[in-house]
Amino acid sequence: MSLAAQASVPIPPSGVQMTCHVAVWFWAAQEAQRIGLTAAKSPLATLQRIGAMANGPQRAMMNLPHVGAVNFAGVNPPNLPPIGTVLRWNSLPTHSAIVTGGDAITGYNQAAFLPGVVSAFRTTARRADFHPNHGLVYMIPEATVVQAAGLVFNL
């Protein structure tokens, strides 16, 4: 199962505040556990570990290295990067989501960030939903996020 496939699974309620960054870390942790980078844990234990990350899950996501950036603003936005890539918006409000299809990203709380999305829960959006003021996106390879979830943070 890939990170994109993990993103198709809704995250169970846990008492941990659900943000886009928490969701990406959760899905990355599930994949890290699946491939043996960290021990298997219950979803609740995983979410509690994410909630307890030093400096928080948002800062951890913002500190991950990226492999480049792409700007989706403009008349002819480029195609999305490969499926499984994590997209990270550094401009406020920060946001992260996973490319889950040729023209689809999946994440949580995207309604606050992407005006074309109406749900605050797990949603899939398209490039057309990106707000022009938030066109600049940094790309983080799937392997980078999954390895950090397993080997760095032991989620």
Sequence and secondary structure as in RCSB ss.txt:
>XXXX:A:sequence
MSLAAQASVPIPPSGVQMTCHVAVWFWAAQEAQRIGLTAAKSPLATLQRIGAMANGPQRAMMNLPHVGAVNFAGV
NPPNLPPIGTVLRWNSLPTHSAIVTGGDAITGYNQAAFLPGVVSAFRTTARRADFHPNHGLVYMIPEATVVQAAG
LVFNL
>XXXX:A:secstr
  HHHHTTS     SS   HHHHHHHHHHHHHHHTTSS    HHHHHHHHHT TTHHHHHHHHS  SEEEE  SS
S      TT EEEE SSS EEEEEEETTEEEESSGGGT TT   SSSEEE GGGS GGG EEEEE HHHHHHIII
IIS  
